């Protein structure tokens, strides 16, 4: 059983982890946390409200990925310039595994040290395959990055959202385009699984490619290069939707719109003298337990006057 220590502010901290298992299931690490400050009522979903500002980590390996620097610029134009997230960026031709691990550890330490961080967003842009992406020296698994930010690794950030946006291929298949006709509790204790409060948005479905900006094969070389310099299809749409809707819709609602727009942009590939329509299908894995709004950091004096 977990032991609890009650702080002076009435919140309850975890002293040790406990394990919970159901019949026939593998035992999972869980933590017991106090959600009294983030529970709404049973008439609607709860909302993540802890913290005052977000933290963004961008890992962009540019090698053979023309236009990815535009993705970095677009991401910062929203998260840094509009939401005032604190940001940490690696944007270089190649990223070694050691460099990536160092930045991941830096981010993890910050999340454990700063109680004012409301949510963590990590964007990874690189070549990839199913379950992996490539850094200098070889592949790194998506799961290893997710595990680095699981609740067991972030005891001080448990119960707060971790969001990953992955602009990486997950295979070499292409999607052919198919045309068809037209509840209220003031306080309660709950167990939090190790994998809780995480969302991963993939640019594409398993085993398929993730495009930077799609282009028409009949375009001239100069037109194709200019289009590719505009950044990736998935992240461009993410930022467009976020900027337009973040003040009124939560993240998972916005990602439905992102998937709709990504899929609604077919493009042509010339195969055996025949133009074949292809599209890209983004997808999401989520264990978020509450509704997440991407909120703007308010000036410090606002909090001192409350």
C-alpha positions, 0 to 999 in steps of 0.5 A: 500500500502507498503511504501518504503525507499531508502538506500544509496546504491540504494537498496529499503527496505520494510517499511511495508507489503501490502496485495494482493488478486485475485478474489475468493482467500484468501488475502495473506501477501506479501512484496515488495523487490528490486530484481535488484541485482538478476534478470537476463534476460528473456532468462533464469532463474534468479539466487540467488546471494545475500550473501557470505555463507550458514547456516545449521541447523541439528535436529536429534532425534536418538532414535530408529533410528540407523545409523542416526549419520552417516547421520549427519556426511555425511551432515557435510562432504559436507555442512561444509567441502566442502561448508564451511557453518556455522552449528548448530547441535542438534544430541541427543537421544531425542529432546524436543519441547522446545529445538527444538523451541530454535534452530529454534528461534536462526536460525531465529534471525541469518538469520534476523541479518546477511546480508551475509547469502546466503541460509538456509538449515534445515535438520530434522531427526525423526520418523514421520507421515503425516504432522508431526514428533515426538519430546520428548513429542509428534508430531510437524507439518512440517508446523509449522517449515516452517512458522517459516521461512516464509518471514513474520518471516524473513523480513531481509531474504526475497527473499533468499532461505530456503531449508528443507530436511526431513528424516521422515516417512509420514505414514506406507504404502510401495511402491510396485515396478512396473516393465515396459519395457524398460529475461534482466531488470536492475532493477524492483520491484516485490511483494513477497508472504509470502511462496516464496523462499522455497523448501521442499524435503521429503524422501518419498511421503505422507502416506508412510514410509521413510527407513534408508538403505534398506536391504534384509530380508535374510541377517543375523542379523549382516549384517542388523545392519551393513547396517542400521548403514550406514544412511538413503537411501534418505540422503545418495543419496542426499549427493552423488549427491550434492558432484558430481554435485553441481559445475555444476548443480542447486539444483532442477536439482540435486534433480531430480537425487536424486529422480531417484536414490532413486526410482531406488533402489528396495528392497525385503520384505518377505510376506507370503513366497513371496518376494515382491519388494518395493521402496521409492519415494522422492518428492519435494515441491518448491516455489523457484523463482530463480535457487539455486546453492549451492555455496562455501564460498570464503576466506574473503580476496576475498571480501575485494579485490573486 
